[in-house]
Amino acid sequence: MAQQVRIKRTTLATPAIDDPERRTIQVEYVAGELPPHFVFIPEKEWTKEREAELIKADMKKRLTTTEETLTI
């Protein structure tokens, strides 16, 4: 079953020496009980499909990562 994800996109200017006009899209997403998280996609590579692919991969990684408690 597909999970609903709320997203907010922001375009960031990220100039580089070889590409002074370079831009990156910052995608903030919130899914279910997970706290908000960000993925970054170069503007030239952005598509809705690529965005969904990156969010799914990031969510999978976050859900399978074990949590560790440290006592200091």
N, C-alpha and C positions, 0 to 999 in steps of 0.2 A: 504494500500500500504506500502511495506517495505521501510524503510528509510536507506540510506547508512550511514555507520559509519566508520570512519578511526580509526584504533587502532594501538597502539605501546605497545608491551609487554617487560617488564624488570623483570628479576629474581633477587630478593633481598635475601641475607642471613639474616635470622632473628632467630638466635639461642636462645634456651631457656634451662633452667636447665634440663628439662625432655627430650629435643630433640635438642642436639647441632647441628645437621645437617639440621634443619628446614629451609625451603625456602618458600618465598611468591612471587607470581607473581603480579606485579603492572601493571595494564592495564590502559593506558591513552587513552581516546577516545574523538573524536570530531564528533558531529552530527549536521548537519544543521547550524542554527544560534547560537546554544549553545556554550559557551566557553569550552575549554578543561576541562576534569574532570577525576578523577582517581577512580578505584575500585581495591580492593585487594582481592586475592584469595589464600588460602594455596595451595602450589604446588601439594600436594597429592590429593586435591579435584578438580583440574583444568581439565575441558573439554571445548571444544568449546561451547557445549550446555549450560553449567553452566555459562560460561563467557557471552554469549548472554542474558541469563536470568537475570543476575545481571545488565548488562548494560540497558536492557529494563526497569527494575524496577527503576533504578536510574534516567533514563531519564523521566519516568512517574512522579516520585516524584519531579524532578526539574521543570517540565512543569506545575505542579499543585500547586506549592508553590507560595503563594502571596508575592509580593515584597512590602517592607515597606520603606518609606523615613523618616528619622529622621532629625530634625533641631537642630543643636547644637549651 
